[in-house]
Amino acid sequence: MYYDEHLPPHFHALYGGDEVQIAIDPIHVLHGELPPRAISLVIEWAALHQRELIENWRLARLDQKPRKIQPLR
């Protein structure tokens, strides 16, 4: 998640040389591609942490540091 980003609320996921932008609410791919298994894991993680992602988006838009979110286990 970057501090000076465009709407809608979203985050970036990187895998190898690929990048994807994922909208937070509702969760879906905005731009880019990842391999099927990687995108599945990113979407699962986002669903588990949607509230935290929304809060981090709010913090980022206020130029505040987003909070760390736990990885998938």
WOVENPE-V881760 format. One record per backbone hydrogen bond with DSSP energy under -1.0 kcal/mol. CO is the residue of the C=O (numbers start at 1). NH is the residue of the N-H. If there is no record, write none. Layout:
co	nh
CO	NH
CO	NH
This chain:
co	nh
9	24
11	22
13	20
15	18
18	15
20	13
21	30
21	31
22	11
28	23
31	21
35	39
36	40
37	41
38	42
39	43
40	44
41	45
42	46
43	47
44	48
45	49
49	53
50	54
51	55
52	56
53	57
54	58
55	59
56	60
57	61
58	62
59	64
60	63
